[in-house]
Amino acid sequence: MSAMSTPAEVSLVLECGGGGAARHVLDVYRGLTARGWQVKIIASLVRADPLFLSELQSIPAGDLVEIEMHRRPHWSDLRALRQLERETAGSAPRIVHAHSTKAGLLVSRLRSPALTKVFTPHAYRGLDKSLPAWQAWGIRLLETVISRPYDRVIAVSEEEMEYARQLGIAAQSVVYIPNGVDFKALQLRVSGSRERRADWTPAIGFVGRLVHQKNPMAFVRAFKALLDVNVEARAIVIGDGPLMDELVAECRSGGFSERVSFLGAVEAVEHLGEFDVFVHTSRYESLPYSILEAIAAGIPIVATENSGSMATLGRVQRLVKDPDDVAGLASGIREVLTSASERERLLQGNATAMHEFSLDVMCSRIEAQYRRLLNRTTARSPNLLGLA
């Protein structure tokens, strides 16, 4: 950074319960601090799941600020905005990087000229093709209002990038930086769980929050469809959320609850070695870490079509177009279980994708955007650095 001897301070602002957005923020924090940046996580713990809370234990106390934020509109939003203003105050240039919708809305309201604002939506809600037209229109309007004040919007899939531009954001203000993972580290962890595997009945796995977006009911029903044609298998569901009771009831009413293990919000990597097929059923996505972890684990993937699966798998795999196509999902799973050639084809596709989604590359690209934006800011306003 030519105008600065050391990197500027970065505030990563997050409202979520956990999952991919939380994982992304922690990865960016660790990647940038290793590169010498001063990084602070400003997070709401209102919906934080146990895994996210556990991960935060490793963050030094001075690098973590808790601010109460709620996913939906809430009376505390004004208080949260005032706290954000205090935490990001000062005349020195700094980056404030918002993650997910609520943090994006609050950070978009910050007005200090010293701030450079970056937004990663982690899947715009408007990407959900199942939305009624009136609801989609309202969501697009809200996402336009949230996104336009930002100096940079980082999309983690090409479809999300195109959607952001359709919102009216200038093309030069939107960049595509896909999520990345440490494939070697993941493979070591998965090999350990595979060695501990006790039950070798073919296992069909799901990983994700049990919410509308992730569409876990389609997974459960596709698994039931396999049992109905006498496929010998068991199912593993990793994740928690408001649909848990409904999913358990579906298994009980269908008479196959003993075949399904609900593990809750546990570390998925520790169980991926038990999976023989990974099933991704999301209605819409940005770029899910669950798919990247399944790729690292060497598991064949059967997936619905969304921006995340298209980015990682779309060039080498047949995707199920309709997220509620239970028969299509079941057919894909059955083919993997019964056809060695199909299984090998999907694993070759995984190997191709593995070269494109590196954690180090992701952090380097984000860092490059920060530097570019700060250089532009200091070039316009050198007195922000106290320069003559």
SEVEXKOL-83476 format. One line per 4 residues: number of its first residue (from 1); their letters; for each residue x, y, z of N, C-alpha, C. Coordinates in steps of 0.02 Angstrom, whole numbers, plus 50000, padded with zeros to 5 digits. Layout:
REM SEVEXKOL-83476
NUM> A> X,Y,Z,X,Y,Z,X,Y,Z; ...
//
This chain:
REM SEVEXKOL-83476
1> MSAM> 50043,49941,50000,50000,50000,50000,50045,50062,50000; 50053,50095,49945,50105,50145,49937,50098,50203,49985; 50037,50224,50002,50028,50282,50044,50030,50266,50117; 50034,50202,50136,50029,50184,50206,50084,50134,50223
5> STPA> 50116,50142,50281,50170,50097,50300,50143,50030,50326; 50084,50029,50356,50053,49968,50380,49980,49966,50358; 49952,49907,50352,49882,49903,50332,49836,49939,50381; 49780,49962,50356,49731,49997,50397,49692,49948,50439
9> EVSL> 49652,49976,50485,49609,49934,50526,49548,49911,50486; 49528,49850,50498,49470,49821,50465,49421,49799,50518; 49357,49817,50510,49304,49793,50554,49259,49747,50513; 49253,49685,50534,49209,49637,50502,49145,49634,50543
13> VLEC> 49089,49655,50513,49026,49661,50549,48979,49605,50528; 48951,49569,50577,48913,49509,50561,48852,49502,50607; 48795,49487,50576,48735,49465,50613,48714,49399,50583; 48723,49346,50620,48698,49281,50597,48704,49232,50654
17> GGGG> 48676,49174,50644,48679,49123,50696,48741,49079,50691; 48770,49077,50633,48827,49033,50620,48829,49016,50547; 48847,48955,50530,48846,48933,50461,48901,48965,50420; 48888,48970,50353,48939,48992,50306,48962,49064,50317
21> AARH> 48916,49109,50334,48937,49179,50344,48985,49186,50403; 48969,49150,50457,49013,49152,50516,49081,49120,50499; 49079,49065,50464,49141,49031,50444,49183,49078,50401; 49152,49113,50354,49187,49159,50310,49221,49215,50350
25> VLDV> 49184,49245,50396,49212,49300,50436,49273,49276,50476; 49267,49218,50507,49324,49192,50545,49384,49178,50500; 49372,49151,50441,49427,49137,50395,49460,49202,50372; 49420,49252,50356,49448,49317,50334,49487,49348,50392
29> YRGL> 49460,49346,50452,49495,49374,50511,49564,49341,50518; 49566,49275,50516,49629,49241,50527,49678,49252,50468; 49651,49252,50408,49693,49263,50349,49724,49332,50348; 49685,49383,50365,49710,49452,50363,49757,49468,50422
33> TARG> 49741,49443,50481,49786,49455,50538,49853,49423,50525; 49854,49365,50492,49917,49333,50475,49958,49375,50426; 49923,49418,50388,49957,49461,50340,49973,49530,50369; 49960,49540,50433,49980,49602,50467,49926,49654,50473
37> WQVK> 49865,49639,50453,49810,49687,50461,49785,49688,50533; 49760,49747,50553,49726,49753,50618,49651,49738,50606; 49628,49682,50630,49560,49661,50614,49519,49652,50678; 49458,49677,50675,49412,49672,50731,49347,49640,50705
41> IIAS> 49320,49593,50743,49255,49565,50728,49202,49598,50771; 49153,49628,50738,49095,49658,50773,49036,49614,50758; 49013,49576,50807,48964,49524,50794,48907,49526,50844; 48849,49506,50819,48792,49493,50863,48793,49419,50883
45> LVRA> 48781,49406,50947,48779,49337,50970,48708,49317,50988; 48659,49357,50967,48589,49344,50983,48568,49275,50956; 48589,49259,50895,48569,49195,50864,48628,49147,50858; 48684,49162,50891,48744,49123,50881,48735,49050,50902
49> DPLF> 48755,49004,50858,48751,48934,50875,48813,48912,50914; 48810,48855,50947,48867,48834,50990,48933,48830,50953; 48932,48810,50889,48994,48805,50852,49027,48873,50842; 48987,48923,50825,49013,48990,50816,49040,49017,50882
53> LSEL> 49003,49007,50936,49026,49030,51002,49092,48997,51021; 49098,48933,51005,49159,48897,51020,49218,48925,50981; 49207,48940,50917,49259,48968,50874,49282,49036,50900; 49234,49075,50925,49250,49142,50949,49295,49141,51010
57> QSIP> 49298,49084,51045,49341,49078,51103,49414,49090,51086; 49432,49076,51023,49502,49083,51003,49520,49154,50982; 49470,49199,50979,49483,49268,50959,49504,49309,51020; 49560,49345,51018,49580,49387,51074,49525,49436,51094
61> AGDL> 49518,49447,51159,49462,49488,51183,49460,49556,51150; 49518,49586,51137,49519,49653,51108,49498,49654,51035; 49495,49596,51003,49476,49593,50933,49403,49575,50922; 49365,49567,50975,49295,49547,50969,49251,49596,51007
65> VEIE> 49202,49624,50970,49154,49671,51000,49084,49642,50989; 49046,49637,51042,48978,49611,51036,48928,49669,51032; 48887,49668,50981,48833,49718,50973,48768,49679,50960; 48717,49695,50998,48653,49660,50989,48621,49681,50922
69> MHRR> 48612,49631,50879,48577,49641,50816,48527,49585,50807; 48471,49600,50776,48419,49550,50763,48409,49545,50688; 48392,49485,50666,48385,49473,50594,48330,49517,50564; 48273,49521,50598,48217,49560,50573,48218,49631,50603
73> PHWS> 48179,49678,50576,48176,49745,50606,48160,49741,50681; 48196,49781,50720,48191,49776,50792,48203,49845,50822; 48173,49857,50881,48181,49923,50912,48253,49938,50930; 48295,49886,50937,48365,49896,50956,48409,49916,50897
77> DLRA> 48381,49920,50837,48423,49935,50779,48457,50003,50784; 48421,50054,50810,48452,50120,50818,48509,50118,50868; 48500,50080,50921,48554,50074,50970,48615,50039,50939; 48602,49986,50899,48656,49951,50866,48693,49996,50818
81> LRQL> 48656,50039,50782,48688,50085,50736,48732,50135,50773; 48709,50161,50830,48750,50207,50870,48813,50173,50895; 48807,50110,50915,48866,50073,50937,48916,50063,50880; 48889,50047,50821,48933,50040,50763,48969,50105,50747
85> ERET> 48933,50160,50752,48964,50226,50740,49022,50238,50788; 49012,50220,50851,49065,50230,50901,49125,50184,50886; 49110,50122,50869,49164,50073,50858,49205,50089,50795; 49176,50124,50747,49211,50138,50684,49230,50212,50678
89> AGSA> 49224,50249,50733,49239,50321,50731,49315,50332,50726; 49333,50391,50702,49403,50410,50697,49418,50440,50630; 49474,50474,50625,49492,50509,50563,49537,50467,50518; 49566,50413,50545,49609,50372,50504,49568,50328,50457
93> PRIV> 49591,50317,50396,49554,50274,50350,49547,50204,50377; 49490,50174,50368,49480,50104,50388,49427,50073,50344; 49428,50007,50343,49379,49967,50307,49326,49943,50356; 49263,49950,50337,49209,49917,50373,49176,49870,50324
97> HAHS> 49180,49806,50339,49157,49754,50293,49097,49718,50324; 49039,49729,50296,48977,49700,50322,48963,49633,50289; 48937,49587,50329,48922,49520,50306,48849,49503,50322; 48812,49484,50271,48741,49466,50274,48697,49528,50280
101> TKAG> 48631,49517,50274,48585,49572,50260,48580,49624,50316; 48569,49602,50378,48558,49650,50432,48619,49693,50445; 48677,49661,50448,48739,49700,50455,48748,49746,50395; 48730,49721,50336,48735,49763,50276,48691,49824,50281
105> LLVS> 48631,49817,50307,48585,49874,50314,48613,49925,50363; 48638,49902,50420,48663,49948,50471,48726,49984,50448; 48773,49947,50420,48836,49978,50399,48824,50027,50341; 48774,50013,50299,48760,50059,50244,48739,50128,50268
109> RLRS> 48717,50133,50331,48695,50197,50359,48753,50237,50389; 48812,50208,50396,48870,50244,50424,48892,50298,50375; 48910,50356,50400,48922,50414,50356,48992,50443,50361; 49036,50417,50404,49103,50447,50412,49142,50446,50346
113> PALT> 49172,50503,50326,49211,50504,50264,49274,50462,50268; 49295,50443,50328,49356,50403,50336,49343,50329,50321; 49280,50309,50316,49263,50239,50309,49258,50219,50235; 49288,50162,50220,49277,50129,50157,49233,50068,50172
117> KVFT> 49176,50064,50138,49127,50013,50156,49124,49958,50103; 49126,49896,50128,49125,49837,50086,49068,49792,50110; 49034,49759,50064,48976,49718,50082,48981,49650,50048; 48976,49596,50087,48969,49529,50061,48900,49503,50082
121> PHAY> 48852,49497,50036,48784,49478,50055,48777,49406,50079; 48820,49361,50056,48813,49289,50072,48744,49264,50050; 48727,49274,49989,48665,49252,49957,48610,49304,49965; 48602,49345,49914,48545,49391,49912,48480,49350,49914
125> RGLD> 48433,49373,49954,48369,49338,49960,48332,49337,49893; 48343,49388,49852,48309,49392,49788,48330,49339,49738; 48382,49300,49755,48403,49245,49711,48356,49185,49716; 48311,49187,49765,48264,49132,49775,48210,49135,49721
129> KSLP> 48214,49090,49673,48167,49091,49616,48097,49068,49635; 48088,49043,49695,48021,49020,49716,47979,49077,49746; 48008,49137,49753,47972,49192,49783,47914,49215,49738; 47856,49231,49767,47803,49263,49728,47828,49329,49699
133> AWQA> 47800,49350,49643,47824,49410,49608,47823,49472,49652; 47769,49481,49691,47764,49541,49733,47817,49542,49787; 47832,49482,49815,47883,49478,49867,47953,49489,49838; 47964,49459,49780,48029,49468,49747,48042,49542,49732
137> WGIR> 47989,49578,49710,47997,49650,49696,48017,49688,49759; 47983,49674,49814,47998,49709,49876,48068,49694,49901; 48089,49631,49895,48155,49612,49918,48209,49644,49875; 48198,49646,49809,48247,49679,49765,48254,49753,49782
141> LLET> 48197,49785,49799,48201,49855,49817,48242,49865,49880; 48229,49823,49931,48268,49827,49993,48341,49813,49981; 48357,49763,49941,48427,49746,49929,48462,49800,49888; 48425,49836,49847,48453,49893,49811,48472,49948,49860
145> VISR> 48426,49964,49906,48438,50016,49956,48499,49999,49999; 48504,49935,50018,48560,49914,50060,48626,49918,50022; 48627,49896,49960,48690,49885,49924,48722,49947,49894; 48681,49994,49871,48709,50050,49832,48757,50095,49870
149> PYDR> 48751,50105,49936,48799,50149,49970,48869,50120,49976; 48880,50058,49957,48945,50026,49969,48996,50043,49915; 49059,50049,49937,49114,50060,49890,49129,49997,49850; 49116,49940,49881,49126,49877,49846,49077,49825,49872
153> VIAV> 49048,49788,49826,49007,49729,49844,49044,49668,49820; 49056,49622,49866,49091,49560,49849,49040,49504,49842; 49033,49478,49782,48989,49421,49769,49030,49358,49771; 49002,49305,49801,49040,49243,49806,49020,49192,49752
157> SEEE> 48976,49213,49706,48962,49172,49647,48949,49220,49589; 48957,49195,49528,48947,49237,49469,48874,49258,49462; 48828,49214,49480,48757,49232,49476,48741,49287,49525; 48771,49285,49585,48760,49338,49634,48789,49404,49609
161> MEYA> 48846,49401,49575,48876,49461,49547,48829,49492,49494; 48801,49450,49451,48756,49475,49400,48693,49504,49432; 48668,49472,49484,48608,49497,49519,48622,49566,49549; 48681,49574,49579,48699,49639,49609,48700,49694,49556
165> RQLG> 48726,49678,49497,48727,49727,49443,48656,49743,49419; 48612,49693,49420,48542,49706,49402,48507,49751,49452; 48533,49754,49513,48505,49800,49563,48524,49873,49549; 48568,49883,49500,48588,49951,49483,48655,49971,49511
169> IAAQ> 48691,49923,49542,48758,49938,49568,48806,49942,49509; 48848,49992,49508,48895,50001,49453,48939,49938,49444; 48950,49919,49382,48986,49857,49368,49055,49857,49401; 49088,49915,49402,49156,49917,49431,49155,49912,49507
173> SVVY> 49096,49919,49538,49091,49915,49611,49075,49845,49636; 49065,49798,49590,49048,49729,49609,49104,49683,49585; 49129,49641,49629,49181,49593,49611,49161,49523,49633; 49186,49475,49597,49172,49405,49613,49233,49375,49647
177> IPNG> 49225,49356,49711,49277,49321,49748,49245,49261,49782; 49253,49202,49754,49220,49143,49784,49251,49124,49851; 49210,49091,49892,49235,49065,49955,49291,49015,49942; 49334,49006,49991,49388,48958,49985,49399,48921,50050
181> VDFK> 49428,48862,50045,49443,48822,50104,49513,48794,50099; 49539,48770,50156,49604,48737,50159,49591,48663,50146; 49597,48642,50083,49578,48574,50065,49622,48522,50100; 49686,48534,50106,49730,48485,50137,49712,48474,50210
185> ALQL> 49699,48528,50246,49681,48522,50317,49615,48485,50325; 49567,48500,50281,49502,48466,50284,49510,48391,50270; 49551,48374,50221,49560,48304,50204,49589,48264,50261; 49635,48294,50299,49663,48260,50357,49610,48247,50410
189> RVSG> 49566,48296,50421,49514,48287,50471,49463,48235,50449; 49446,48235,50385,49397,48187,50360,49424,48116,50363; 49488,48108,50348,49517,48040,50350,49512,48010,50419; 49518,48052,50470,49511,48028,50539,49441,48003,50553
193> SRER> 49390,48040,50529,49321,48020,50541,49304,47957,50501; 49335,47949,50443,49322,47889,50403,49351,47827,50437; 49408,47834,50468,49438,47778,50504,49396,47757,50564; 49359,47804,50593,49318,47788,50652,49249,47762,50634
197> RADW> 49234,47759,50570,49168,47738,50548,49152,47667,50571; 49093,47658,50601,49073,47593,50628,49020,47559,50585; 48975,47597,50555,48919,47569,50517,48932,47581,50442; 48939,47526,50404,48955,47533,50333,48894,47527,50288
201> TPAI> 48833,47531,50317,48774,47538,50276,48780,47604,50238; 48767,47607,50172,48774,47670,50135,48738,47727,50169; 48774,47782,50178,48748,47840,50214,48738,47899,50167; 48677,47927,50168,48660,47985,50128,48660,48045,50175
205> GFVG> 48698,48097,50160,48708,48151,50208,48683,48219,50185; 48660,48257,50234,48639,48327,50225,48674,48369,50277; 48698,48429,50256,48729,48477,50302,48699,48545,50287; 48671,48577,50339,48645,48645,50329,48597,48664,50384
209> RLVH> 48584,48728,50389,48533,48751,50437,48465,48724,50415; 48425,48706,50463,48359,48677,50447,48309,48734,50440; 48314,48767,50382,48273,48825,50366,48248,48819,50294; 48201,48863,50276,48171,48862,50209,48224,48864,50154
213> QKNP> 48274,48907,50160,48324,48915,50108,48359,48848,50093; 48378,48812,50144,48417,48750,50136,48373,48691,50115; 48307,48697,50124,48260,48648,50096,48272,48576,50121; 48280,48566,50186,48296,48498,50210,48239,48448,50201
217> MAFV> 48177,48472,50195,48121,48426,50185,48129,48387,50120; 48156,48419,50069,48167,48384,50005,48217,48327,50015; 48267,48338,50058,48315,48284,50073,48280,48225,50106; 48241,48240,50158,48207,48187,50195,48160,48148,50149
221> RAFK> 48124,48183,50106,48076,48149,50061,48112,48110,50007; 48169,48135,49983,48207,48097,49934,48235,48033,49965; 48255,48037,50027,48279,47978,50062,48223,47927,50069; 48163,47950,50086,48105,47906,50091,48091,47873,50023
225> ALLD> 48098,47911,49969,48087,47883,49903,48137,47826,49887; 48198,47832,49912,48247,47778,49903,48225,47715,49941; 48203,47725,50003,48180,47667,50042,48121,47633,50009; 48078,47673,49977,48018,47645,49945,48034,47599,49887
229> VNVE> 48095,47606,49859,48115,47561,49804,48169,47513,49828; 48169,47503,49894,48211,47451,49926,48286,47464,49921; 48305,47528,49920,48376,47545,49924,48397,47540,49998; 48448,47501,50012,48472,47493,50080,48517,47553,50097
233> ARAI> 48495,47596,50142,48533,47656,50158,48510,47685,50225; 48550,47730,50250,48532,47769,50309,48545,47842,50293; 48516,47886,50332,48525,47959,50320,48555,47992,50382; 48597,48042,50369,48627,48082,50422,48612,48155,50408
237> VIGD> 48582,48189,50456,48565,48260,50449,48607,48299,50499; 48648,48344,50474,48689,48387,50517,48664,48458,50512; 48643,48488,50567,48617,48555,50567,48559,48560,50615; 48541,48622,50630,48485,48635,50675,48446,48695,50648
241> GPLM> 48386,48704,50673,48346,48761,50651,48272,48749,50663; 48231,48797,50643,48160,48795,50658,48121,48738,50625; 48149,48706,50574,48113,48651,50541,48128,48583,50571; 48168,48581,50624,48187,48517,50653,48126,48475,50673
245> DELV> 48079,48503,50710,48021,48464,50733,47980,48437,50674; 47973,48479,50622,47935,48458,50563,47970,48400,50527; 48035,48402,50524,48073,48348,50491,48068,48283,50530; 48075,48288,50596,48070,48229,50639,48000,48198,50632
249> AECR> 47949,48241,50630,47880,48217,50623,47870,48182,50556; 47901,48208,50503,47896,48178,50437,47926,48107,50437; 47982,48100,50471,48014,48034,50475,47971,47985,50515; 47943,48009,50569,47901,47966,50610,47838,47944,50573
253> SGGF> 47805,47992,50542,47743,47976,50507,47755,47929,50448; 47814,47933,50419,47831,47890,50362,47858,47822,50384; 47868,47814,50449,47891,47749,50474,47964,47734,50462; 48006,47787,50454,48077,47773,50441,48123,47813,50487
257> SERV> 48097,47834,50545,48137,47876,50589,48200,47841,50615; 48197,47773,50620,48256,47737,50644,48313,47737,50593; 48297,47756,50531,48348,47758,50478,48382,47827,50473; 48358,47877,50510,48383,47945,50503,48414,47968,50569
261> SFLG> 48476,47991,50566,48511,48017,50625,48514,48093,50620; 48482,48128,50667,48486,48201,50671,48540,48218,50722; 48597,48243,50697,48654,48255,50741,48655,48325,50770; 48612,48371,50744,48611,48439,50769,48668,48481,50742
265> AVEA> 48682,48536,50777,48733,48584,50754,48802,48562,50778; 48829,48512,50744,48896,48487,50760,48943,48505,50703; 49007,48496,50715,49058,48511,50664,49052,48459,50609; 49029,48480,50550,49014,48433,50496,49076,48394,50475
269> VEHL> 49133,48426,50473,49194,48393,50448,49210,48330,50488; 49192,48331,50552,49206,48273,50594,49163,48212,50577; 49113,48222,50534,49067,48166,50517,49065,48151,50442; 49099,48191,50401,49095,48182,50329,49123,48114,50307
273> GEFD> 49168,48086,50345,49195,48021,50328,49143,47965,50330; 49085,47979,50360,49031,47929,50363,48986,47934,50301; 48992,47987,50262,48947,47998,50205,48970,47958,50144; 48923,47927,50109,48937,47898,50044,48911,47941,49987
277> VFVH> 48860,47981,50002,48833,48030,49954,48816,48093,49994; 48835,48150,49967,48817,48214,49998,48761,48245,49955; 48706,48265,49988,48649,48293,49952,48639,48366,49971; 48639,48409,49921,48631,48481,49930,48564,48501,49899
281> TSRY> 48518,48529,49939,48450,48540,49916,48428,48614,49917; 48475,48661,49925,48457,48731,49937,48416,48761,49879; 48369,48804,49898,48329,48841,49849,48370,48897,49817; 48412,48929,49857,48457,48981,49831,48519,48981,49874
285> ESLP> 48574,49004,49847,48638,49003,49882,48684,49057,49854; 48737,49071,49891,48792,49109,49863,48845,49058,49843; 48888,49038,49891,48934,48983,49877,48945,48946,49943; 48909,48891,49954,48907,48859,50020,48972,48822,50037
289> YSIL> 48994,48832,50099,49053,48796,50123,49039,48721,50126; 48977,48701,50137,48962,48630,50142,48981,48593,50079; 48970,48623,50021,48990,48591,49958,49066,48587,49953; 49101,48640,49972,49174,48639,49969,49202,48586,50015
293> EAIA> 49172,48577,50074,49195,48526,50120,49182,48456,50093; 49125,48446,50060,49111,48382,50030,49160,48367,49973; 49178,48418,49935,49228,48410,49882,49294,48388,49913; 49315,48422,49966,49377,48404,50000,49376,48333,50026
297> AGIP> 49317,48312,50050,49310,48245,50079,49307,48190,50027; 49303,48208,49963,49299,48158,49911,49233,48121,49910; 49179,48158,49921,49112,48127,49923,49074,48147,49860; 49043,48099,49825,49001,48118,49768,48943,48162,49792
301> IVAT> 48926,48211,49751,48875,48261,49771,48817,48258,49722; 48757,48256,49750,48695,48264,49711,48665,48330,49734; 48653,48376,49687,48635,48444,49707,48580,48474,49665; 48541,48518,49697,48494,48559,49660,48531,48618,49628
305> ENSG> 48500,48647,49578,48531,48702,49541,48520,48768,49576; 48575,48801,49595,48574,48869,49622,48642,48899,49608; 48652,48962,49625,48714,48995,49605,48775,48961,49635; 48769,48936,49697,48826,48903,49729,48844,48837,49696
309> SMAT> 48794,48796,49683,48808,48731,49651,48830,48741,49579; 48803,48792,49545,48825,48805,49476,48899,48826,49475; 48919,48868,49524,48988,48892,49526,49037,48835,49539; 49019,48789,49582,49066,48736,49601,49059,48673,49560
313> LGRV> 48999,48657,49538,48986,48591,49508,48956,48594,49438; 48930,48652,49419,48888,48656,49359,48921,48638,49294; 48987,48643,49290,49020,48627,49227,49032,48553,49218; 49027,48515,49273,49044,48444,49269,48989,48398,49295
317> QRLV> 48936,48426,49323,48883,48384,49351,48815,48403,49325; 48771,48353,49324,48701,48366,49309,48667,48387,49374; 48636,48446,49374,48604,48472,49434,48528,48465,49427; 48494,48456,49482,48421,48451,49483,48392,48521,49482
321> KDPD> 48357,48539,49430,48335,48608,49420,48284,48631,49472; 48236,48589,49489,48183,48608,49536,48202,48584,49606; 48210,48630,49655,48230,48609,49722,48180,48564,49756; 48119,48560,49731,48068,48516,49760,48058,48453,49718
325> DVAG> 48104,48439,49672,48100,48379,49631,48128,48320,49670; 48087,48291,49713,48108,48237,49756,48128,48176,49714; 48090,48162,49662,48106,48104,49620,48174,48113,49585; 48188,48175,49562,48252,48188,49530,48310,48180,49578
329> LASG> 48302,48204,49639,48354,48195,49690,48365,48121,49705; 48310,48085,49716,48315,48014,49732,48348,47975,49675; 48331,47992,49614,48361,47958,49556,48436,47970,49553; 48457,48032,49566,48529,48048,49566,48566,48010,49620
333> IREV> 48537,48008,49680,48569,47972,49735,48575,47897,49719; 48521,47869,49693,48520,47798,49677,48573,47781,49625; 48581,47825,49576,48631,47812,49523,48701,47812,49552; 48715,47857,49600,48781,47858,49631,48793,47793,49670
337> LTSA> 48742,47769,49704,48750,47709,49745,48757,47645,49703; 48730,47645,49643,48728,47584,49603,48774,47583,49543; 48801,47642,49526,48844,47646,49466,48914,47670,49484; 48962,47626,49477,49032,47644,49491,49056,47699,49443
341> SERE> 49033,47697,49380,49055,47746,49331,49028,47816,49348; 48966,47819,49372,48937,47884,49390,48972,47912,49452; 48986,47868,49499,49022,47890,49558,49091,47918,49540; 49126,47883,49496,49192,47906,49475,49188,47972,49436
345> RLLQ> 49137,47979,49396,49128,48042,49358,49120,48101,49405; 49079,48092,49457,49067,48146,49504,49130,48162,49544; 49168,48111,49562,49229,48123,49600,49282,48159,49557; 49283,48145,49493,49328,48181,49448,49308,48255,49444
349> GNAT> 49242,48267,49444,49218,48336,49446,49239,48372,49509; 49238,48336,49566,49262,48365,49629,49335,48387,49623; 49376,48343,49593,49447,48358,49587,49459,48420,49545; 49418,48428,49492,49423,48489,49451,49407,48551,49491
353> AMHE> 49354,48548,49531,49332,48606,49570,49382,48624,49625; 49419,48574,49650,49464,48585,49707,49519,48636,49691; 49536,48641,49628,49590,48687,49610,49568,48760,49610; 49503,48773,49613,49478,48841,49604,49458,48878,49668
357> FSLD> 49454,48842,49725,49423,48873,49784,49469,48867,49845; 49527,48896,49840,49578,48895,49892,49566,48951,49943; 49575,48935,50007,49568,48986,50060,49620,49041,50052; 49681,49024,50036,49733,49075,50029,49718,49121,49971
361> VMCS> 49693,49094,49916,49675,49136,49859,49617,49183,49878; 49567,49158,49914,49511,49200,49935,49536,49260,49976; 49577,49246,50027,49602,49300,50070,49645,49349,50031; 49685,49324,49986,49728,49368,49946,49686,49415,49902
365> RIEA> 49632,49388,49874,49590,49430,49831,49553,49483,49872; 49530,49464,49931,49496,49514,49974,49546,49567,49995; 49606,49547,50014,49657,49595,50034,49673,49642,49976; 49677,49617,49916,49691,49659,49858,49637,49712,49848
369> QYRR> 49574,49693,49859,49520,49742,49854,49526,49795,49908; 49541,49775,49969,49550,49824,50023,49604,49874,50005; 49660,49849,49981,49716,49894,49964,49697,49942,49908; 49663,49915,49858,49643,49957,49802,49596,50013,49825
373> LLNR> 49549,49996,49867,49501,50045,49892,49534,50097,49936; 49580,50076,49979,49613,50123,50024,49661,50168,49985; 49694,50142,49935,49737,50184,49893,49696,50237,49858; 49636,50218,49835,49592,50267,49802,49569,50320,49851
377> TTAR> 49554,50299,49913,49531,50347,49963,49586,50396,49982; 49647,50371,49994,49701,50415,50014,49723,50460,49957; 49716,50437,49896,49733,50479,49839,49686,50538,49834; 49622,50525,49850,49572,50580,49847,49580,50627,49906
381> SPNL> 49596,50600,49965,49595,50640,50026,49657,50626,50067; 49716,50650,50046,49778,50634,50082,49778,50659,50153; 49739,50711,50170,49739,50737,50238,49707,50690,50287; 49671,50638,50262,49645,50587,50308,49701,50550,50342
385> LGLA> 49761,50550,50312,49819,50518,50343,49862,50568,50380; 49841,50630,50384,49880,50681,50416,49939,50703,50374; 49934,50693,50307,49988,50713,50263,49980,50785,50240; 50035,50817,50229,50031,50887,50206,50011,50889,50133
//
